[in-house]
Amino acid sequence: MSEKPTIAILGGTGDLGSGLAKRWLAAGYSVVVGSRSAEKAQAFAKELGGAARGDDNVGAAKSADIVVLAVPFGSHEATLCEVKDAVQGKIVVDAAVPLVPPKVSVVQLPPEGSAAQIAQTLLGEGVKVVSAFHNVGATKLHAGGRADCDVLVFGNDKESRDIVIGLANEVATCGIDGGVLANSAAAEALTSVLIGINRRYKVPGAGIRITGLPTPVPQ
């Protein structure tokens, strides 16, 4: 994309979604906060300021170039079905993690393999689903500056992966190409591992770093 895309964040009033919104707004992107309630999204967008506006999930998805899904796994399928028509021909970035309370620190992947694979099946081949941002602690995003961790990015379309790697570079240390969408299961599972590490070591946001790569990482 020659110009910075407009990004819709569904679940944009939540911890992860609002953290991503702050980082992308600071980097000069236009952000549409999506929520089930347009009024709630609009009120939160006013708090964010800058090039932020709010709408319901469908309206946000329609008005953006790239749609980021940052909703809890319990709302994942319903949100996908709600915006399916609005996201055709677009990149959908799925950040959902299949956490199953109360044992959220135990890996419990769905039978389909991953949340991202569920998204691709539901949305169809007219949508480029890219999976990313599972292992970025929201507290790091809200602290200001780039989060001190890497972001694994997965998708079946390399051009779409590269675009999302660019977005990851705006919010964290580095976006890393993790390969095809099926590999998203590794990052989704790792989130439960990191939650357990946070609890055992009493830290707010353990993250990951990929070592041994050239610096800077080639895109």
Sequence and secondary structure as in RCSB ss.txt:
>XXXX:A:sequence
MSEKPTIAILGGTGDLGSGLAKRWLAAGYSVVVGSRSAEKAQAFAKELGGAARGDDNVGAAKSADIVVLAVPFGS
HEATLCEVKDAVQGKIVVDAAVPLVPPKVSVVQLPPEGSAAQIAQTLLGEGVKVVSAFHNVGATKLHAGGRADCD
VLVFGNDKESRDIVIGLANEVATCGIDGGVLANSAAAEALTSVLIGINRRYKVPGAGIRITGLPTPVPQ
>XXXX:A:secstr
  S   EEEETTTSHHHHHHHHHHHHTT  EEEEES HHHHHHHHHHH SSEEEEEHHHHHHT SEEEE   HHH
HHHHHHHHTGGGTTSEEEE      TT TTS    TTS HHHHHHHHH TTSEEEE  TT  HHHHHTSS EEEE
EEEEES HHHHHHHHHHHHHHEEEEEEEESGGGHHHHHHHHHHHHHHHHHHT S       S  SS   
